Amino acid sequence: MMAFEQIPKKDWYGILGADPSASVSDLKQKYQKLVLMYHPDKQSADVPAGTMEECIQKFIEIDQAWKILGNEETKKEYDLQRHEDDLRNMGPVDAQVYLEEMCWNEDDHSFSLSCRCGGKYSVSKDEAEEVTLISCDTCSLIIELLHYG
């Protein structure tokens, strides 16, 4: 189970004001800057209660974003989920394919399947366990990856 599944879908990169292609050190820098800005101890005593509550909520979100994006494993899971969500928004699933129906490529340890456009769907062995949608490398068609069992 992914660490961020229980939390409503949020744009953790947006919360840190970062681009998804940002390096971990860039993410950390943005996190540290924001966490100092919104830390409850850094707020002035005469700030209205509502504003203080907003700062605390923002601080909690920033901390959650860092817990996901600052950890290589949870960041990878989150990025895969974002990619899959993007694919879902691109269009309908063209076909459902069992992993066992795809061709195994020993050279790069990936599975592939030819698309009707002449392109191919490919997924690494590791990603095959985590993703359910794969896009063609040439056209906009998408397949849903199924597993027996």
HELIX and SHEET records of a PDB file:
HELIX    1   1 TRP A   12  LEU A   16  1                                   5    
HELIX    2   2 VAL A   24  TYR A   38  1                                  15    
HELIX    3   3 PRO A   40  LYS A   42  5                                   3    
HELIX    4   4 ALA A   49  LEU A   69  1                                  21    
HELIX    5   5 GLU A   72  MET A   90  1                                  19    
HELIX    6   6 LEU A   99  GLU A  101  5                                   3    
HELIX    7   7 LYS A  125  ALA A  128  1                                   4    
SHEET    1   A 3 ALA A  95  TYR A  98  0                                        
SHEET    2   A 3 ILE A 142  LEU A 146  1                                        
SHEET    3   A 3 LEU A 133  SER A 135 -1                                        
SHEET    1   B 3 CYS A 103  ASN A 105  0                                        
SHEET    2   B 3 SER A 110  SER A 114 -1                                        
SHEET    3   B 3 LYS A 120  SER A 124 -1                                        
END                                                                             
